[in-house]
Amino acid sequence: MTEPSLQFRWLGVAGIELTVGGCVLTVDPFFTRPSFWRVGCGRVMSERALAAAIVPRCDYVLITHTHYDHAMDAPEVARATGAVVLGSPNTCDLMAACGVPVGQIRLVSPGDRLSLGPFEVDVMDGQHMRWVGPGPGKLARDLRPPLRLHDYRLDVCLSFLIRIAGRRLLVWHSIFPKLAPPADVLFLGALESRKHYVHLLREMHPRLVVPLHWDNFFRPFGRPIRPLICPARWAWPSIRRHDPARFARMVREIAPDVQVLVPELLSRYDLEQVLTDFP
């Protein structure tokens, strides 16, 4: 009997959906995309109808860390679908504060090995890149939505090695490339330096790289995707937008045998077909 194929979708920003045999696992689902001014100066709430429309079915939600653009919509996904949310202590506290039933919240730590339906998941330590925003720390005890930006505090950052149907998929959230294990498929943010990717690709030897988190997450769903603006630097032009095509060229220069798929938003891909198309 033929094993069911693994399909995946890019949900925007760092969000991924994996589906096999009727079981759905998501990582960092985020759809609401409040404006820059609302995030910086106001309070934000998940758009329930939007979350339900994009992810109508889900069994498990993995959260890499509790910044709003990774964790904000997970409570609505969990409440609408009955999915179990797995993550750090701050993730668990955030889910509880946002009304997720305790039976749907599960604490995980680096070193854990999880059996989630057909998925086997190794939880790995991660390290977030430097950024301008709320510093690390515990969540406030009296959190009540709608929340402010500084409520989404980071405690630990996690990466996940997902084994399914003989394939190894790595969702990588760390600035330390030498800690990455080998994998067939690498999902990662496309925001680091060339030096970072040189070390990472030579350490891992993936067959396929899927760049994430390059899109402007202040633009609402339904509007055309635009890349994020790169940080200012001592070069011309000093300010420019991230370019996934430029990222793909860089990867091929570093590792010519590695293929890059820049996914279309919400398009569904069959992993084996993609790997066949990119031998």
Buried (B, 14 or more C-beta within 10 A) or exposed (E): EEEEEBBBBBBBBBBBBBBBEEBBBBBBBBBBBBEEEBBEEEEBBBBBEBBBEBBEBBBBBBBBBBBBBBBBBBBBBBBBBEBBBBBBBBBBBBBBBBEBEEEBBBEBEBEBEBEBBBBBBBBBBBEBEEEEEBEEEEBEEEBEBEBBBEBBBBBBBBBBBBBBBEBBBBBBBBBBBEBBEEBBBBBBBBBBEEEBBBBBBEBBEBBBBBBBBBBBBBBEBEEEBEBBEBEEEEEEEEEBEBBBEEBBEBBBEBBEEBBBBBBEBBEEBEBBEBBEEEE
